Amino acid sequence: MKAIELRKKTKDELTNKLLDLRAKVETLRFDTERKKVKNVKSLAGVKKDIARILTVIREQ
């Protein structure tokens, strides 16, 4: 997800996406502890997406 795409969305859409990603981080954390996730880097990618969304929300 790129910042350019995020800037086109409304604040409500960004907030909903943020809630979804935070839930995904939670499940990824638990799954990595249980050794169910093969790609551990996906957690870092989701965290970066959350940071991008928060940045765009602050810019608006």
mmJSON file of the N, C-alpha and C atoms, coordinates in Angstrom:
{"data_MODEL":{"atom_site":{
"group_PDB":["ATOM","ATOM","ATOM","ATOM","ATOM","ATOM","ATOM","ATOM","ATOM","ATOM","ATOM","ATOM","ATOM","ATOM","ATOM","ATOM","ATOM","ATOM","ATOM","ATOM","ATOM","ATOM","ATOM","ATOM","ATOM","ATOM","ATOM","ATOM","ATOM","ATOM","ATOM","ATOM","ATOM","ATOM","ATOM","ATOM","ATOM","ATOM","ATOM","ATOM","ATOM","ATOM","ATOM","ATOM","ATOM","ATOM","ATOM","ATOM","ATOM","ATOM","ATOM","ATOM","ATOM","ATOM","ATOM","ATOM","ATOM","ATOM","ATOM","ATOM","ATOM","ATOM","ATOM","ATOM","ATOM","ATOM","ATOM","ATOM","ATOM","ATOM","ATOM","ATOM","ATOM","ATOM","ATOM","ATOM","ATOM","ATOM","ATOM","ATOM","ATOM","ATOM","ATOM","ATOM","ATOM","ATOM","ATOM","ATOM","ATOM","ATOM","ATOM","ATOM","ATOM","ATOM","ATOM","ATOM","ATOM","ATOM","ATOM","ATOM","ATOM","ATOM","ATOM","ATOM","ATOM","ATOM","ATOM","ATOM","ATOM","ATOM","ATOM","ATOM","ATOM","ATOM","ATOM","ATOM","ATOM","ATOM","ATOM","ATOM","ATOM","ATOM","ATOM","ATOM","ATOM","ATOM","ATOM","ATOM","ATOM","ATOM","ATOM","ATOM","ATOM","ATOM","ATOM","ATOM","ATOM","ATOM","ATOM","ATOM","ATOM","ATOM","ATOM","ATOM","ATOM","ATOM","ATOM","ATOM","ATOM","ATOM","ATOM","ATOM","ATOM","ATOM","ATOM","ATOM","ATOM","ATOM","ATOM","ATOM","ATOM","ATOM","ATOM","ATOM","ATOM","ATOM","ATOM","ATOM","ATOM","ATOM","ATOM","ATOM","ATOM","ATOM","ATOM","ATOM","ATOM","ATOM","ATOM","ATOM"],
"id":[1,2,3,4,5,6,7,8,9,10,11,12,13,14,15,16,17,18,19,20,21,22,23,24,25,26,27,28,29,30,31,32,33,34,35,36,37,38,39,40,41,42,43,44,45,46,47,48,49,50,51,52,53,54,55,56,57,58,59,60,61,62,63,64,65,66,67,68,69,70,71,72,73,74,75,76,77,78,79,80,81,82,83,84,85,86,87,88,89,90,91,92,93,94,95,96,97,98,99,100,101,102,103,104,105,106,107,108,109,110,111,112,113,114,115,116,117,118,119,120,121,122,123,124,125,126,127,128,129,130,131,132,133,134,135,136,137,138,139,140,141,142,143,144,145,146,147,148,149,150,151,152,153,154,155,156,157,158,159,160,161,162,163,164,165,166,167,168,169,170,171,172,173,174,175,176,177,178,179,180],
"type_symbol":["N","C","C","N","C","C","N","C","C","N","C","C","N","C","C","N","C","C","N","C","C","N","C","C","N","C","C","N","C","C","N","C","C","N","C","C","N","C","C","N","C","C","N","C","C","N","C","C","N","C","C","N","C","C","N","C","C","N","C","C","N","C","C","N","C","C","N","C","C","N","C","C","N","C","C","N","C","C","N","C","C","N","C","C","N","C","C","N","C","C","N","C","C","N","C","C","N","C","C","N","C","C","N","C","C","N","C","C","N","C","C","N","C","C","N","C","C","N","C","C","N","C","C","N","C","C","N","C","C","N","C","C","N","C","C","N","C","C","N","C","C","N","C","C","N","C","C","N","C","C","N","C","C","N","C","C","N","C","C","N","C","C","N","C","C","N","C","C","N","C","C","N","C","C","N","C","C","N","C","C"],
"label_atom_id":["N","CA","C","N","CA","C","N","CA","C","N","CA","C","N","CA","C","N","CA","C","N","CA","C","N","CA","C","N","CA","C","N","CA","C","N","CA","C","N","CA","C","N","CA","C","N","CA","C","N","CA","C","N","CA","C","N","CA","C","N","CA","C","N","CA","C","N","CA","C","N","CA","C","N","CA","C","N","CA","C","N","CA","C","N","CA","C","N","CA","C","N","CA","C","N","CA","C","N","CA","C","N","CA","C","N","CA","C","N","CA","C","N","CA","C","N","CA","C","N","CA","C","N","CA","C","N","CA","C","N","CA","C","N","CA","C","N","CA","C","N","CA","C","N","CA","C","N","CA","C","N","CA","C","N","CA","C","N","CA","C","N","CA","C","N","CA","C","N","CA","C","N","CA","C","N","CA","C","N","CA","C","N","CA","C","N","CA","C","N","CA","C","N","CA","C","N","CA","C","N","CA","C","N","CA","C","N","CA","C"],
"label_alt_id":[null,null,null,null,null,null,null,null,null,null,null,null,null,null,null,null,null,null,null,null,null,null,null,null,null,null,null,null,null,null,null,null,null,null,null,null,null,null,null,null,null,null,null,null,null,null,null,null,null,null,null,null,null,null,null,null,null,null,null,null,null,null,null,null,null,null,null,null,null,null,null,null,null,null,null,null,null,null,null,null,null,null,null,null,null,null,null,null,null,null,null,null,null,null,null,null,null,null,null,null,null,null,null,null,null,null,null,null,null,null,null,null,null,null,null,null,null,null,null,null,null,null,null,null,null,null,null,null,null,null,null,null,null,null,null,null,null,null,null,null,null,null,null,null,null,null,null,null,null,null,null,null,null,null,null,null,null,null,null,null,null,null,null,null,null,null,null,null,null,null,null,null,null,null,null,null,null,null,null,null],
"label_comp_id":["MET","MET","MET","LYS","LYS","LYS","ALA","ALA","ALA","ILE","ILE","ILE","GLU","GLU","GLU","LEU","LEU","LEU","ARG","ARG","ARG","LYS","LYS","LYS","LYS","LYS","LYS","THR","THR","THR","LYS","LYS","LYS","ASP","ASP","ASP","GLU","GLU","GLU","LEU","LEU","LEU","THR","THR","THR","ASN","ASN","ASN","LYS","LYS","LYS","LEU","LEU","LEU","LEU","LEU","LEU","ASP","ASP","ASP","LEU","LEU","LEU","ARG","ARG","ARG","ALA","ALA","ALA","LYS","LYS","LYS","VAL","VAL","VAL","GLU","GLU","GLU","THR","THR","THR","LEU","LEU","LEU","ARG","ARG","ARG","PHE","PHE","PHE","ASP","ASP","ASP","THR","THR","THR","GLU","GLU","GLU","ARG","ARG","ARG","LYS","LYS","LYS","LYS","LYS","LYS","VAL","VAL","VAL","LYS","LYS","LYS","ASN","ASN","ASN","VAL","VAL","VAL","LYS","LYS","LYS","SER","SER","SER","LEU","LEU","LEU","ALA","ALA","ALA","GLY","GLY","GLY","VAL","VAL","VAL","LYS","LYS","LYS","LYS","LYS","LYS","ASP","ASP","ASP","ILE","ILE","ILE","ALA","ALA","ALA","ARG","ARG","ARG","ILE","ILE","ILE","LEU","LEU","LEU","THR","THR","THR","VAL","VAL","VAL","ILE","ILE","ILE","ARG","ARG","ARG","GLU","GLU","GLU","GLN","GLN","GLN"],
"label_asym_id":["A","A","A","A","A","A","A","A","A","A","A","A","A","A","A","A","A","A","A","A","A","A","A","A","A","A","A","A","A","A","A","A","A","A","A","A","A","A","A","A","A","A","A","A","A","A","A","A","A","A","A","A","A","A","A","A","A","A","A","A","A","A","A","A","A","A","A","A","A","A","A","A","A","A","A","A","A","A","A","A","A","A","A","A","A","A","A","A","A","A","A","A","A","A","A","A","A","A","A","A","A","A","A","A","A","A","A","A","A","A","A","A","A","A","A","A","A","A","A","A","A","A","A","A","A","A","A","A","A","A","A","A","A","A","A","A","A","A","A","A","A","A","A","A","A","A","A","A","A","A","A","A","A","A","A","A","A","A","A","A","A","A","A","A","A","A","A","A","A","A","A","A","A","A","A","A","A","A","A","A"],
"label_entity_id":["1","1","1","1","1","1","1","1","1","1","1","1","1","1","1","1","1","1","1","1","1","1","1","1","1","1","1","1","1","1","1","1","1","1","1","1","1","1","1","1","1","1","1","1","1","1","1","1","1","1","1","1","1","1","1","1","1","1","1","1","1","1","1","1","1","1","1","1","1","1","1","1","1","1","1","1","1","1","1","1","1","1","1","1","1","1","1","1","1","1","1","1","1","1","1","1","1","1","1","1","1","1","1","1","1","1","1","1","1","1","1","1","1","1","1","1","1","1","1","1","1","1","1","1","1","1","1","1","1","1","1","1","1","1","1","1","1","1","1","1","1","1","1","1","1","1","1","1","1","1","1","1","1","1","1","1","1","1","1","1","1","1","1","1","1","1","1","1","1","1","1","1","1","1","1","1","1","1","1","1"],
"label_seq_id":[1,1,1,2,2,2,3,3,3,4,4,4,5,5,5,6,6,6,7,7,7,8,8,8,9,9,9,10,10,10,11,11,11,12,12,12,13,13,13,14,14,14,15,15,15,16,16,16,17,17,17,18,18,18,19,19,19,20,20,20,21,21,21,22,22,22,23,23,23,24,24,24,25,25,25,26,26,26,27,27,27,28,28,28,29,29,29,30,30,30,31,31,31,32,32,32,33,33,33,34,34,34,35,35,35,36,36,36,37,37,37,38,38,38,39,39,39,40,40,40,41,41,41,42,42,42,43,43,43,44,44,44,45,45,45,46,46,46,47,47,47,48,48,48,49,49,49,50,50,50,51,51,51,52,52,52,53,53,53,54,54,54,55,55,55,56,56,56,57,57,57,58,58,58,59,59,59,60,60,60],
"pdbx_PDB_ins_code":[null,null,null,null,null,null,null,null,null,null,null,null,null,null,null,null,null,null,null,null,null,null,null,null,null,null,null,null,null,null,null,null,null,null,null,null,null,null,null,null,null,null,null,null,null,null,null,null,null,null,null,null,null,null,null,null,null,null,null,null,null,null,null,null,null,null,null,null,null,null,null,null,null,null,null,null,null,null,null,null,null,null,null,null,null,null,null,null,null,null,null,null,null,null,null,null,null,null,null,null,null,null,null,null,null,null,null,null,null,null,null,null,null,null,null,null,null,null,null,null,null,null,null,null,null,null,null,null,null,null,null,null,null,null,null,null,null,null,null,null,null,null,null,null,null,null,null,null,null,null,null,null,null,null,null,null,null,null,null,null,null,null,null,null,null,null,null,null,null,null,null,null,null,null,null,null,null,null,null,null],
"Cartn_x":[0.847,0.0,0.9,0.666,1.498,0.782,1.567,1.018,0.137,0.463,-0.343,-1.753,-1.856,-3.173,-3.938,-3.225,-3.878,-4.4,-3.698,-4.129,-5.435,-5.768,-7.012,-8.228,-8.0,-9.107,-9.557,-10.789,-11.315,-10.798,-11.012,-10.534,-11.243,-12.522,-13.271,-12.744,-12.438,-11.884,-10.526,-9.723,-8.405,-8.528,-9.491,-9.688,-10.122,-11.014,-11.439,-10.284,-9.473,-8.306,-7.313,-7.17,-6.265,-6.715,-7.998,-8.521,-8.301,-8.502,-8.278,-6.813,-5.913,-4.487,-4.021,-4.568,-4.19,-4.653,-5.809,-6.274,-5.38,-4.942,-4.058,-2.708,-2.2,-0.941,-1.091,-2.205,-2.439,-2.435,-3.137,-3.176,-1.814,-1.085,0.243,1.202,1.09,1.944,1.689,0.432,0.098,0.522,0.323,0.686,2.197,2.969,4.422,4.904,4.252,4.622,4.305,3.268,2.872,3.537,4.434,5.19,4.281,3.183,2.272,2.56,3.339,3.635,4.988,5.009,6.278,7.042,6.319,6.949,6.853,7.904,7.903,7.958,8.458,8.56,7.198,6.177,4.845,4.392,4.814,4.471,5.077,6.318,6.97,6.279,5.849,5.152,3.826,3.102,1.817,2.041,3.083,3.395,3.732,4.447,4.785,3.544,2.612,1.348,0.575,0.588,-0.08,0.562,1.878,2.58,2.239,2.139,1.769,0.366,-0.559,-1.934,-1.999,-1.305,-1.29,-0.686,0.337,0.95,-0.022,-0.733,-1.69,-2.839,-3.287,-4.372,-3.931,-2.68,-2.178,-2.023,-1.729,-1.581,-2.914,-3.991,-5.306,-5.859],
"Cartn_y":[-1.163,0.0,1.235,2.109,3.295,4.507,5.497,6.704,7.464,7.393,8.086,7.51,6.199,5.556,5.943,6.053,6.371,7.802,8.702,10.103,10.305,9.387,9.485,9.044,8.358,7.834,8.852,8.681,9.569,9.147,10.011,9.729,8.518,8.36,7.202,5.891,5.905,4.709,4.357,5.395,5.16,4.61,5.125,4.647,3.183,2.822,1.421,0.515,0.962,0.187,0.041,1.097,1.071,0.042,-0.013,-1.001,-2.423,-2.625,-3.952,-4.369,-3.429,-3.755,-4.018,-3.285,-3.528,-4.914,-5.325,-6.675,-7.72,-7.41,-8.331,-8.458,-7.353,-7.405,-8.308,-8.182,-9.01,-10.5,-10.854,-12.263,-12.752,-11.884,-12.275,-12.514,-11.692,-11.882,-13.237,-13.553,-14.838,-16.006,-15.851,-16.928,-17.13,-16.062,-16.228,-16.908,-16.638,-17.309,-18.803,-19.143,-20.559,-21.222,-20.491,-21.001,-21.35,-20.624,-20.871,-19.978,-18.924,-17.994,-18.349,-18.523,-18.844,-17.576,-16.52,-15.265,-14.281,-14.186,-13.332,-11.857,-11.573,-10.187,-9.552,-10.351,-9.797,-8.922,-9.245,-8.437,-7.041,-6.969,-5.671,-4.855,-5.525,-4.831,-4.245,-4.984,-4.489,-3.303,-3.367,-2.248,-0.993,-1.161,-0.012,0.569,-0.301,0.182,1.002,0.541,1.283,2.657,2.709,3.99,4.923,4.368,5.195,5.775,4.948,5.408,6.506,6.319,7.335,8.643,8.551,9.743,10.491,9.763,10.401,11.018,10.361,10.91,12.217,12.274,13.504,14.63,14.293,15.302,15.941,15.197,15.699,16.731],
"Cartn_z":[0.0,0.0,0.0,-0.935,-1.061,-0.502,-0.109,0.487,-0.506,-1.776,-2.79,-2.817,-2.719,-2.695,-1.442,-0.334,0.934,0.966,0.312,0.322,-0.44,-1.321,-2.089,-1.283,-0.171,0.626,1.672,2.124,3.154,4.524,5.487,6.84,7.439,7.129,7.636,7.055,5.768,5.136,5.74,5.994,6.59,8.008,8.754,10.123,10.127,9.211,9.113,8.724,7.782,7.352,8.505,9.293,10.441,11.472,11.737,12.683,12.177,10.878,10.294,10.411,10.133,10.188,11.615,12.569,13.97,14.425,13.962,14.281,13.603,12.399,11.68,12.392,12.934,13.689,14.9,15.564,16.745,16.392,15.33,14.946,14.454,13.753,13.283,14.446,15.478,16.657,17.302,17.475,18.089,17.2,15.902,14.984,14.903,15.003,14.993,16.263,17.363,18.611,18.537,17.835,17.686,16.496,15.825,14.665,13.48,13.329,12.21,11.01,11.216,10.132,9.536,8.224,7.568,7.21,6.859,6.484,7.65,8.427,9.61,9.219,8.031,7.573,7.309,7.196,6.946,8.107,9.318,10.487,10.358,9.934,9.748,8.658,7.602,6.521,6.968,7.791,8.296,9.228,10.039,10.935,10.142,9.032,8.191,7.533,7.149,6.585,7.619,8.87,9.939,10.097,10.064,10.191,9.036,7.821,6.667,6.833,7.293,7.47,8.528,9.629,10.681,10.19,9.361,8.807,7.912,7.056,6.148,6.928,7.981,8.804,9.442,9.914,10.541,9.527,8.285,7.24,6.867,7.002,6.566,7.493],
"occupancy":[1.0,1.0,1.0,1.0,1.0,1.0,1.0,1.0,1.0,1.0,1.0,1.0,1.0,1.0,1.0,1.0,1.0,1.0,1.0,1.0,1.0,1.0,1.0,1.0,1.0,1.0,1.0,1.0,1.0,1.0,1.0,1.0,1.0,1.0,1.0,1.0,1.0,1.0,1.0,1.0,1.0,1.0,1.0,1.0,1.0,1.0,1.0,1.0,1.0,1.0,1.0,1.0,1.0,1.0,1.0,1.0,1.0,1.0,1.0,1.0,1.0,1.0,1.0,1.0,1.0,1.0,1.0,1.0,1.0,1.0,1.0,1.0,1.0,1.0,1.0,1.0,1.0,1.0,1.0,1.0,1.0,1.0,1.0,1.0,1.0,1.0,1.0,1.0,1.0,1.0,1.0,1.0,1.0,1.0,1.0,1.0,1.0,1.0,1.0,1.0,1.0,1.0,1.0,1.0,1.0,1.0,1.0,1.0,1.0,1.0,1.0,1.0,1.0,1.0,1.0,1.0,1.0,1.0,1.0,1.0,1.0,1.0,1.0,1.0,1.0,1.0,1.0,1.0,1.0,1.0,1.0,1.0,1.0,1.0,1.0,1.0,1.0,1.0,1.0,1.0,1.0,1.0,1.0,1.0,1.0,1.0,1.0,1.0,1.0,1.0,1.0,1.0,1.0,1.0,1.0,1.0,1.0,1.0,1.0,1.0,1.0,1.0,1.0,1.0,1.0,1.0,1.0,1.0,1.0,1.0,1.0,1.0,1.0,1.0,1.0,1.0,1.0,1.0,1.0,1.0],
"B_iso_or_equiv":[0.0,0.0,0.0,0.0,0.0,0.0,0.0,0.0,0.0,0.0,0.0,0.0,0.0,0.0,0.0,0.0,0.0,0.0,0.0,0.0,0.0,0.0,0.0,0.0,0.0,0.0,0.0,0.0,0.0,0.0,0.0,0.0,0.0,0.0,0.0,0.0,0.0,0.0,0.0,0.0,0.0,0.0,0.0,0.0,0.0,0.0,0.0,0.0,0.0,0.0,0.0,0.0,0.0,0.0,0.0,0.0,0.0,0.0,0.0,0.0,0.0,0.0,0.0,0.0,0.0,0.0,0.0,0.0,0.0,0.0,0.0,0.0,0.0,0.0,0.0,0.0,0.0,0.0,0.0,0.0,0.0,0.0,0.0,0.0,0.0,0.0,0.0,0.0,0.0,0.0,0.0,0.0,0.0,0.0,0.0,0.0,0.0,0.0,0.0,0.0,0.0,0.0,0.0,0.0,0.0,0.0,0.0,0.0,0.0,0.0,0.0,0.0,0.0,0.0,0.0,0.0,0.0,0.0,0.0,0.0,0.0,0.0,0.0,0.0,0.0,0.0,0.0,0.0,0.0,0.0,0.0,0.0,0.0,0.0,0.0,0.0,0.0,0.0,0.0,0.0,0.0,0.0,0.0,0.0,0.0,0.0,0.0,0.0,0.0,0.0,0.0,0.0,0.0,0.0,0.0,0.0,0.0,0.0,0.0,0.0,0.0,0.0,0.0,0.0,0.0,0.0,0.0,0.0,0.0,0.0,0.0,0.0,0.0,0.0,0.0,0.0,0.0,0.0,0.0,0.0],
"pdbx_formal_charge":[null,null,null,null,null,null,null,null,null,null,null,null,null,null,null,null,null,null,null,null,null,null,null,null,null,null,null,null,null,null,null,null,null,null,null,null,null,null,null,null,null,null,null,null,null,null,null,null,null,null,null,null,null,null,null,null,null,null,null,null,null,null,null,null,null,null,null,null,null,null,null,null,null,null,null,null,null,null,null,null,null,null,null,null,null,null,null,null,null,null,null,null,null,null,null,null,null,null,null,null,null,null,null,null,null,null,null,null,null,null,null,null,null,null,null,null,null,null,null,null,null,null,null,null,null,null,null,null,null,null,null,null,null,null,null,null,null,null,null,null,null,null,null,null,null,null,null,null,null,null,null,null,null,null,null,null,null,null,null,null,null,null,null,null,null,null,null,null,null,null,null,null,null,null,null,null,null,null,null,null],
"auth_seq_id":[1,1,1,2,2,2,3,3,3,4,4,4,5,5,5,6,6,6,7,7,7,8,8,8,9,9,9,10,10,10,11,11,11,12,12,12,13,13,13,14,14,14,15,15,15,16,16,16,17,17,17,18,18,18,19,19,19,20,20,20,21,21,21,22,22,22,23,23,23,24,24,24,25,25,25,26,26,26,27,27,27,28,28,28,29,29,29,30,30,30,31,31,31,32,32,32,33,33,33,34,34,34,35,35,35,36,36,36,37,37,37,38,38,38,39,39,39,40,40,40,41,41,41,42,42,42,43,43,43,44,44,44,45,45,45,46,46,46,47,47,47,48,48,48,49,49,49,50,50,50,51,51,51,52,52,52,53,53,53,54,54,54,55,55,55,56,56,56,57,57,57,58,58,58,59,59,59,60,60,60],
"auth_comp_id":["MET","MET","MET","LYS","LYS","LYS","ALA","ALA","ALA","ILE","ILE","ILE","GLU","GLU","GLU","LEU","LEU","LEU","ARG","ARG","ARG","LYS","LYS","LYS","LYS","LYS","LYS","THR","THR","THR","LYS","LYS","LYS","ASP","ASP","ASP","GLU","GLU","GLU","LEU","LEU","LEU","THR","THR","THR","ASN","ASN","ASN","LYS","LYS","LYS","LEU","LEU","LEU","LEU","LEU","LEU","ASP","ASP","ASP","LEU","LEU","LEU","ARG","ARG","ARG","ALA","ALA","ALA","LYS","LYS","LYS","VAL","VAL","VAL","GLU","GLU","GLU","THR","THR","THR","LEU","LEU","LEU","ARG","ARG","ARG","PHE","PHE","PHE","ASP","ASP","ASP","THR","THR","THR","GLU","GLU","GLU","ARG","ARG","ARG","LYS","LYS","LYS","LYS","LYS","LYS","VAL","VAL","VAL","LYS","LYS","LYS","ASN","ASN","ASN","VAL","VAL","VAL","LYS","LYS","LYS","SER","SER","SER","LEU","LEU","LEU","ALA","ALA","ALA","GLY","GLY","GLY","VAL","VAL","VAL","LYS","LYS","LYS","LYS","LYS","LYS","ASP","ASP","ASP","ILE","ILE","ILE","ALA","ALA","ALA","ARG","ARG","ARG","ILE","ILE","ILE","LEU","LEU","LEU","THR","THR","THR","VAL","VAL","VAL","ILE","ILE","ILE","ARG","ARG","ARG","GLU","GLU","GLU","GLN","GLN","GLN"],
"auth_asym_id":["A","A","A","A","A","A","A","A","A","A","A","A","A","A","A","A","A","A","A","A","A","A","A","A","A","A","A","A","A","A","A","A","A","A","A","A","A","A","A","A","A","A","A","A","A","A","A","A","A","A","A","A","A","A","A","A","A","A","A","A","A","A","A","A","A","A","A","A","A","A","A","A","A","A","A","A","A","A","A","A","A","A","A","A","A","A","A","A","A","A","A","A","A","A","A","A","A","A","A","A","A","A","A","A","A","A","A","A","A","A","A","A","A","A","A","A","A","A","A","A","A","A","A","A","A","A","A","A","A","A","A","A","A","A","A","A","A","A","A","A","A","A","A","A","A","A","A","A","A","A","A","A","A","A","A","A","A","A","A","A","A","A","A","A","A","A","A","A","A","A","A","A","A","A","A","A","A","A","A","A"],
"auth_atom_id":["N","CA","C","N","CA","C","N","CA","C","N","CA","C","N","CA","C","N","CA","C","N","CA","C","N","CA","C","N","CA","C","N","CA","C","N","CA","C","N","CA","C","N","CA","C","N","CA","C","N","CA","C","N","CA","C","N","CA","C","N","CA","C","N","CA","C","N","CA","C","N","CA","C","N","CA","C","N","CA","C","N","CA","C","N","CA","C","N","CA","C","N","CA","C","N","CA","C","N","CA","C","N","CA","C","N","CA","C","N","CA","C","N","CA","C","N","CA","C","N","CA","C","N","CA","C","N","CA","C","N","CA","C","N","CA","C","N","CA","C","N","CA","C","N","CA","C","N","CA","C","N","CA","C","N","CA","C","N","CA","C","N","CA","C","N","CA","C","N","CA","C","N","CA","C","N","CA","C","N","CA","C","N","CA","C","N","CA","C","N","CA","C","N","CA","C","N","CA","C","N","CA","C","N","CA","C","N","CA","C"],
"pdbx_PDB_model_num":[1,1,1,1,1,1,1,1,1,1,1,1,1,1,1,1,1,1,1,1,1,1,1,1,1,1,1,1,1,1,1,1,1,1,1,1,1,1,1,1,1,1,1,1,1,1,1,1,1,1,1,1,1,1,1,1,1,1,1,1,1,1,1,1,1,1,1,1,1,1,1,1,1,1,1,1,1,1,1,1,1,1,1,1,1,1,1,1,1,1,1,1,1,1,1,1,1,1,1,1,1,1,1,1,1,1,1,1,1,1,1,1,1,1,1,1,1,1,1,1,1,1,1,1,1,1,1,1,1,1,1,1,1,1,1,1,1,1,1,1,1,1,1,1,1,1,1,1,1,1,1,1,1,1,1,1,1,1,1,1,1,1,1,1,1,1,1,1,1,1,1,1,1,1,1,1,1,1,1,1]
}}}
